[in-house]
Protein backbone atom coordinates (compact mmCIF):
# COMPACT_ATOMS: atom_id res chain seq x y z
CA UNK A 1 0.00 0.00 0.00
CA UNK A 2 1.42 3.37 -0.93
CA UNK A 3 1.81 6.20 1.55
CA UNK A 4 -0.97 8.22 -0.10
CA UNK A 5 -3.42 5.32 0.12
CA UNK A 6 -2.54 4.72 3.75
CA UNK A 7 -3.00 8.40 4.66
CA UNK A 8 -6.34 8.45 2.83
CA UNK A 9 -7.52 5.28 4.58
CA UNK A 10 -6.62 6.71 7.99
CA UNK A 11 -8.41 9.98 7.20
CA UNK A 12 -11.58 8.13 6.13
CA UNK A 13 -11.50 5.98 9.27
CA UNK A 14 -11.20 9.00 11.55
CA UNK A 15 -13.78 10.99 9.57
CA UNK A 16 -16.38 8.24 10.16
CA UNK A 17 -15.94 8.46 13.94
CA UNK A 18 -18.08 10.65 16.12
CA UNK A 19 -16.36 13.93 17.05
CA UNK A 20 -15.97 12.94 20.70
CA UNK A 21 -14.44 9.56 19.83
CA UNK A 22 -12.12 11.16 17.25
CA UNK A 23 -10.93 13.81 19.73
CA UNK A 24 -10.27 11.15 22.35
CA UNK A 25 -8.23 9.00 19.94
CA UNK A 26 -6.23 11.92 18.54
CA UNK A 27 -5.36 13.15 22.04
CA UNK A 28 -4.30 9.66 23.10
CA UNK A 29 -2.16 9.22 19.97
CA UNK A 30 -0.48 12.61 20.35
CA UNK A 31 0.25 11.94 24.03
CA UNK A 32 2.19 8.77 23.17
CA UNK A 33 5.14 10.48 21.47
CA UNK A 34 6.48 13.61 19.81
CA UNK A 35 6.67 11.72 16.50
CA UNK A 36 2.92 11.07 16.66
CA UNK A 37 2.33 14.74 17.45
CA UNK A 38 4.33 15.83 14.38
CA UNK A 39 2.60 13.22 12.20
CA UNK A 40 -0.92 14.34 13.15
CA UNK A 41 -0.02 18.04 12.80
CA UNK A 42 1.53 17.48 9.38
CA UNK A 43 -0.95 15.12 7.73
CA UNK A 44 -4.20 15.75 9.64
CA UNK A 45 -4.18 19.36 10.84
CA UNK A 46 -7.98 19.48 10.90
CA UNK A 47 -8.13 16.57 13.37
CA UNK A 48 -5.38 18.14 15.49
CA UNK A 49 -7.21 21.49 15.56
CA UNK A 50 -10.42 19.73 16.55
CA UNK A 51 -8.70 17.92 19.44
CA UNK A 52 -6.58 20.89 20.54
CA UNK A 53 -8.42 24.09 19.58
CA UNK A 54 -6.35 27.24 19.65
CA UNK A 55 -7.48 30.43 21.37
CA UNK A 56 -8.11 31.94 17.95
CA UNK A 57 -10.44 29.10 16.95
CA UNK A 58 -12.27 29.43 20.26
CA UNK A 59 -13.22 33.03 19.43
CA UNK A 60 -10.70 34.82 21.63
CA UNK A 61 -10.70 37.87 19.38
CA UNK A 62 -13.96 39.39 20.59
CA UNK A 63 -14.41 37.39 23.80
CA UNK A 64 -11.07 38.45 25.24
CA UNK A 65 -12.28 42.01 25.88
CA UNK A 66 -13.17 42.49 29.52
CA UNK A 67 -16.84 43.33 30.23
CA UNK A 68 -15.80 46.36 32.30
CA UNK A 69 -13.86 47.72 29.32
CA UNK A 70 -16.89 47.32 27.06
CA UNK A 71 -19.22 49.10 29.50
CA UNK A 72 -16.70 51.91 30.03
CA UNK A 73 -16.49 52.51 26.29
CA UNK A 74 -20.25 52.80 25.90
CA UNK A 75 -20.75 55.32 28.73
C-alpha positions in Angstrom: 0.0 0.0 0.0 1.4 3.4 -0.9 1.8 6.2 1.6 -1.0 8.2 -0.1 -3.4 5.3 0.1 -2.5 4.7 3.8 -3.0 8.4 4.7 -6.3 8.4 2.8 -7.5 5.3 4.6 -6.6 6.7 8.0 -8.4 10.0 7.2 -11.6 8.1 6.1 -11.5 6.0 9.3 -11.2 9.0 11.6 -13.8 11.0 9.6 -16.4 8.2 10.2 -15.9 8.5 13.9 -18.1 10.6 16.1 -16.4 13.9 17.0 -16.0 12.9 20.7 -14.4 9.6 19.8 -12.1 11.2 17.3 -10.9 13.8 19.7 -10.3 11.2 22.3 -8.2 9.0 19.9 -6.2 11.9 18.5 -5.4 13.2 22.0 -4.3 9.7 23.1 -2.2 9.2 20.0 -0.5 12.6 20.4 0.3 11.9 24.0 2.2 8.8 23.2 5.1 10.5 21.5 6.5 13.6 19.8 6.7 11.7 16.5 2.9 11.1 16.7 2.3 14.7 17.4 4.3 15.8 14.4 2.6 13.2 12.2 -0.9 14.3 13.1 0.0 18.0 12.8 1.5 17.5 9.4 -1.0 15.1 7.7 -4.2 15.7 9.6 -4.2 19.4 10.8 -8.0 19.5 10.9 -8.1 16.6 13.4 -5.4 18.1 15.5 -7.2 21.5 15.6 -10.4 19.7 16.6 -8.7 17.9 19.4 -6.6 20.9 20.5 -8.4 24.1 19.6 -6.3 27.2 19.6 -7.5 30.4 21.4 -8.1 31.9 17.9 -10.4 29.1 16.9 -12.3 29.4 20.3 -13.2 33.0 19.4 -10.7 34.8 21.6 -10.7 37.9 19.4 -14.0 39.4 20.6 -14.4 37.4 23.8 -11.1 38.5 25.2 -12.3 42.0 25.9 -13.2 42.5 29.5 -16.8 43.3 30.2 -15.8 46.4 32.3 -13.9 47.7 29.3 -16.9 47.3 27.1 -19.2 49.1 29.5 -16.7 51.9 30.0 -16.5 52.5 26.3 -20.3 52.8 25.9 -20.8 55.3 28.7 
